[in-house]
């Protein structure tokens, strides 16, 4: 079962990807339109989805053993 620290760690990792993607795909003059709070929210949502999926898969595997 995931902990708050797991979600926080995942969000930090996801934020790296979010920021890199924005830098790559959003024209520089528009990048400032995406606030730090918005970037952090996207990263937190991605991290939660991934971590919850991993937890669900592990539970499924354990029940099949």
C-alpha positions, 0 to 999 in steps of 0.5 A: 500500500502506497504511503504519502511519502511514495506519492510525494517521491513520485510527484517529484519524479513526475515533475521532472518529466512535466517540466522537460515536456513543457520545455520541449513542446511549449513555445518559450513565450508561452511557458510562463503561462503554466504556473508552478502550481499547475505543473505540480498538480499535473505531476501529483495526478500522474504520480497518483495514477501510476502508484495506484496502478502499481499497487493494484497490480501487486495486489492482483498478483498476490491474490493469484499466488 
